[in-house]
Amino acid sequence: MSFQIAIDGPAGAGKSTVAKRVAAELGFIYVDTGAMYRAMGLYFLDNGVDTDDEAAVNASLDGAEVTLEIVDGNQVVFLNGKDVNGRIRTEEAGMMASKTSAYAENRKKLVAMQQKIAASQNVVMDGRDIGTVVLPDAPLKIYLTASTRTRAERRYKELLEKGQEADLAAIEKDIEQRDYQDMHREHSPLRRADDAVLVDSSDLNIDEVVQKIVTYAKEKM
């Protein structure tokens, strides 16, 4: 019987970083669902699909295949057989993912892939609707959040460290817009599952958040 940890929360809360670390500490597989949606977003971008047109998005879905593989200990996202790890972390890919993840058929396609992975192995999975839709029976659900300002400052610092130009006010506005889109979409909106443990990382460092979640997991196992 596999054990699943579902981590949900808004953009920039540190879900991916935390989930990776928790998975490593427990010896679980980390499934980055956001990366899968970003890869789909890239597919729409690369193929000139009008993402304001849900019917056009639905019609194009059969042409996309997103897979995850562990290469040299790292998770690599493949879009139709091509490694897209280097392209999925752009702001453009993030906005496209947020926009198109609101479409039911796109979600259905990716959710089926995610459930298949979780059925056969111990996983830590992060996203927007893991505890509510993808893994509703997960033994441990976490809702990880932080203030909008904190999330914007983290993203700003991250971009500067990569040598990219960044505008803190614009990033904060982008995060607010994404939160609104994610919380108000028709299908599987972002919300805290009734049985999810709330973890606010505004005043916690990564190590503290990871240890908190690992402790919850060990209590449940």
N, C-alpha and C positions, 0 to 999 in steps of 0.2 A: 504494500500500500504506500503510495507516494505522499509526501508531506509538502504542502504548498504555503508559501508566505506571499500574500498579496499586499503590495504597497501602492497606494493611490495618493494623489495630491496635485496641486496646481503646478504650472510651469515654473521652473527655476527653484523648486523647493529642495533640490539635491537628491531626488529619488534614485536616479541612475547610479550616482556615485555611492550612495548608501547601500542600494540593493546589491551592487557588485561586491562591496566589502562584506556584507552580511552573507552572501552566497559563498564567498571564499572562506570565511571563518567556519561555516557550517559544512562545507564540502558539497554544496548544492549547485545546480545549474542556474545561471542568471539568464533570464529572458527579458531583453530590452524591447518592450512592445512599442515604445515611442519611436525607436529606430525603424521598426517595421512600417509604421505609419509614415515616417519621413521618407523611407524608400519608395513607398507608393506615391507620395507627393512628388518625388523626383521623376517617377515614371510619367506622371501627368504633365509635369513641366517639359520633360525631354520630348514628349510626343505631341506637344501643343494642344492638349485636351483643355477645353473651356471648363474650368472648375466652377464657374457660376451656373453651369448647366448640369443638373444632377443626372439627367438622362444620358448625356454625353459621357459623364464619368462612369455610369453603370455599363454603358456599351463597350467601354475600353478595358474593363476589369479582367476579362479573360486573357488579355495579352500580358499580364503582369504576374510574375512568380517571385515571392520574397522568401528567402531561406536564411537560416542562421547556422553558422558552423564555428567550431572552436579551432582556431589556427594558432599554434604556438602559445596556447594558454589564453588567447584573447578571442572574444566573440567578434566574428566578422559577418556583416550583413551583405548578402548578395541579392542583386536585382537582376532577374533573368540571367543568372550565371556570372554577373560582373560584380566585383568587390566595389561597394559604394560607401564604405566607411568614411572615406575622406570627404565625401560630398554631403552627407546627411546632416551635419551639424551646423549648416549655414542658417541664418535667420530666415531666408527665403524658403528653405525646406521646412523649417519649423512652422511658419505661417501657413504654408500649403498643407501640411499635415493636420494642423488644427482645423482648417477650413473643410478639408475633404473627409475628415474623420466624422463629421456630422452626418454623412450620407450612409444610410442603413446598409446598402449592399456592400459598400466598401468595408464597413465594420464587420459585417457577417463573414466576409471572406477571411479577414485577418483573425477574427475571434476563433474561427474553426481551426486555423493553423496553431494558435496559441494553446487552445484546449488539448489539442493532440500532443503537443510537447509536454504539457503538465500531467497528462494521464499516466505517463510511463516512468517519470523520474521526479526526484525531489527538486523543487524549483523555488526561486525567488523571482517574482514577476512584478514589474512596476508599470504604471500607466495612469489612466484617468478613471477607468471603470472595471478594474480587475476584481475588486472585492464585491462589486455590485452586479456585474454581468459575466465577466470571463470565468472567474473562479468563485462563485457565490458560496461554495461549501469549503473554502480554504480554512484550515484550522486556525490560522493567524492572519488577521487583517490589520494593516497599519494605515492611518491617514496622516501623511507627512506634509506639514505646511510651514510657512514662515511669512513674515510681513512682506508686503509688496516691495517696500523700500529695501529690505534686506536681500530679497531675491534679485532685485535690479543691481544692487551694489556687487553682489557675487558674480553676476553675469558680466558686468562692466570690467571687473578685475580680471576675470577669465580671458576676455577678449584682448585686453591690454597685454596680458602675459603672453598671448599668442602673437603679439606684434600687430594686431589689427586696430584700426581706429574705432572709437566707441563714444557714444553720446549717452550719458547716464539718464537724462530726462527722456530721451527717445526710447531707451530700453525699458524704463519704468512704464511708459505709456503703452508700449508693445505688450508687456506682461499683463497690464490691466485689460487690454483688448482681448488677449488670449484667454484670460480667466473668464471674461464675460462670454466669449464664444463657447468655451468648454462647459460652463455652467448652465448655459441657456439653449444648448443645441437640443433638437427634438429627440434624437436617439442616444440613449446611454449618456446623459449629462454627467459631468463631474459632481459627485457628492460623496459625503462620508457614509459608508455602510453602517447600519445600525449597531453592528457588533465590532466595528473597527476601533482600535486604540488610537487616540489622538496623540501625535508627537509634534510639538512645535519646536522647530530648530532655530528660531530667531536668535536665541541666546545660548545655543549649544554648538560645539564644534563637531566635525564629522565623527571623530572617535567616540564622543559621548552618545551621539545618535545611534551609531552602529552597535555599541555595547548594550544600549537600552533595548534595541530590537532583538539582538542575539539572546539576551536574558529572557525576554518574553517567549521567544521560540523554544528555548530549552525547558521552560516551565510547561509548555504545551505538548512537547514531544514525549 
